[in-house]
Amino acid sequence: MNNMEFKSIFNKVNFAERYRVLCDTYQDFDNRLRGTHNSIYKSVLGKLTQQNKYYSNGNFYQIISTIDRYEFRLNLVLKDGFVEALLYILIDNNPIIPQGRFDFLSEDLNIPFERKRFNLPIYGTEKELENILKEILLIQEDLKREILRNKKTT
C-alpha cells in the first residue's frame, strides 16, 4: 500500500478527528496520575484485551495481532498520566509507513492535525485511563479492518 491508500483509510476511519477529540477530552495536566502504576495498567489492559505483553526494558505494553501476511503492533507507553500510543504495521515482516506515535501519523500522511496542541491524552483516574485505552483500541481495530479490506493480493 502506498501513502495515498493509507491516507484514504485514515480519513475513512476519521482517525485525526477521533484522536483530536480524545486528546481534547482528556487533557487535565494538573490532575494527572503521576508516577508509574503497573498494577493499574495491567488491570485496565486485562479488562480490554488479553493479548497485551509488558516490556520492562522499554517500559511499554504491546498488543500484537497477526492476520494473513499482516502484523499489527500497538505499543502503549503509560506513565505520569500520559498515554503514548504507537502503531506499527508489518507486511511479510517488513514495516510499512506510516508508523509511530498516533499524533505524528496524520502529519506523516498530510492530514490536517494540530499535533502541538493535541499530542497525548492525559488521565487522572483509572476510569479515564480505561476510556482512553478503549478509544485507542477502537481506532486501531477500525484501521486494521479497513487495511485488511483494502489489501492487494499478490
Order of alpha helices (4+ residues) and beta strands (2+ residues): alpha-alpha-alpha-beta-beta-beta-beta-beta-alpha-alpha
